[in-house]
Amino acid sequence: MSMEEKSVVRKKHSLILEDRKGMTLSGVCDVSGFDEQSVILQTELGELSVKGEGLHIDHFSHETGELKMDGQIDSLVYMENRKTEGGFFSRLFR
């Protein structure tokens, strides 16, 4: 398998939410930012924003893509991975 083919292979992404107080995820590529009110994750299916109170990352493995967190989880929002072609004016004049 060539290097390009290896980069296309994706890890399976799943999310288990337990009583809105704990969450286990797989397919997490990176943690972009976090504090007690929000955690921003890069997943295989796009950016995931988790909002709540007292959020804490218990475990994250970059190799396996698994993450466990706890705290009061109020919302989960996915944003698509979009590749922008060109700048502002190229989008304006399509």
Secondary structure by P-SEA (a helix, b strand, c coil): ccaaaaaacccbbbbbbccccbbbbccccccccccccbbbbbccccbbbbbbcccccccccccccbbbbbccccbbbbbccccccccaaaaaac
